[in-house]
Amino acid sequence: MAMMLALAGMPLSPAPAKDSGKAAAADGKGEARKDTKDKLICRSEPVTGSRTQVKRTCMTQAQWDDLAERTRNGLRQFDQQSGKSS
């Protein structure tokens, strides 16, 4: 329950998708990794209070990683404030 409350207070604000408009020319492994970091990944989440609606959120892998890190930090702060330690 506490985790749900902490997550409910965290804003989920995906950045707008970037469209470079050019074909991916993977010259080397570094370019290929960069392209995979810029690729959009879409996830569906159920809408609270509805059995059928889902909210689709699309972000790059870097943005998903950033969101996960911010969520972990928020939960860690919540646990510290409530007197729990992980």
Wavefront OBJ file of the C-alpha trace (Angstrom):
o trace
v 0.000 0.000 0.000
v 2.802 2.427 0.899
v 4.533 1.743 -2.398
v 1.342 2.478 -4.317
v 0.967 5.782 -2.479
v 4.549 6.725 -3.255
v 4.143 5.846 -6.920
v 0.860 7.734 -7.127
v 2.637 10.911 -6.041
v 5.401 10.570 -8.615
v 4.736 12.334 -11.899
v 4.889 10.214 -15.010
v 5.776 12.731 -17.664
v 7.255 11.146 -20.745
v 9.209 13.433 -23.015
v 7.961 13.894 -26.548
v 9.352 11.434 -29.035
v 12.263 12.549 -31.187
v 12.063 11.832 -34.884
v 15.454 12.327 -36.462
v 14.056 11.777 -39.947
v 17.144 9.955 -41.191
v 17.858 6.297 -41.754
v 20.016 4.604 -39.162
v 23.434 4.057 -40.659
v 25.074 1.712 -38.182
v 28.768 2.117 -39.015
v 29.962 0.484 -35.817
v 28.794 -0.987 -32.565
v 28.655 2.432 -30.890
v 26.167 3.659 -33.476
v 24.042 0.543 -33.078
v 23.899 1.024 -29.298
v 22.978 4.674 -29.720
v 20.159 3.744 -32.076
v 18.731 1.244 -29.593
v 18.822 3.907 -26.852
v 16.827 6.274 -29.102
v 14.262 3.659 -30.117
v 10.822 4.225 -28.609
v 9.546 1.581 -26.216
v 5.812 1.630 -25.514
v 4.251 0.131 -22.398
v 0.580 -0.216 -21.524
v -0.677 0.413 -17.991
v -4.205 -0.259 -16.754
v -6.256 2.844 -15.929
v -7.372 2.941 -12.302
v -11.125 2.526 -12.015
v -11.556 0.888 -15.398
v -11.443 -2.739 -16.375
v -10.941 -2.160 -20.068
v -9.003 1.074 -20.552
v -5.232 1.148 -20.750
v -2.847 4.083 -20.930
v -0.038 3.671 -23.419
v 3.224 5.463 -22.628
v 6.095 5.636 -25.107
v 9.616 6.676 -24.101
v 13.178 5.861 -25.079
v 15.184 3.343 -23.046
v 17.138 6.203 -21.476
v 13.876 7.841 -20.391
v 12.532 4.556 -18.957
v 15.820 4.131 -17.056
v 15.548 7.697 -15.725
v 11.955 7.103 -14.615
v 12.965 3.886 -12.830
v 15.820 5.695 -11.054
v 13.530 8.546 -9.954
v 10.967 6.007 -8.713
v 13.627 4.122 -6.729
v 14.855 7.377 -5.178
v 11.304 8.427 -4.303
v 10.574 5.080 -2.654
v 13.864 5.230 -0.767
v 12.974 8.704 0.557
v 9.489 7.525 1.484
v 10.911 4.554 3.400
v 13.377 6.795 5.236
v 10.651 9.260 6.205
v 8.379 6.504 7.461
v 11.156 4.975 9.569
v 11.780 1.887 7.458
v 15.085 0.942 5.893
v 15.680 -1.338 2.923
l 1 2 3 4 5 6 7 8 9 10 11 12 13 14 15 16 17 18 19 20 21 22 23 24 25 26 27 28 29 30 31 32 33 34 35 36 37 38 39 40 41 42 43 44 45 46 47 48 49 50 51 52 53 54 55 56 57 58 59 60 61 62 63 64 65 66 67 68 69 70 71 72 73 74 75 76 77 78 79 80 81 82 83 84 85 86
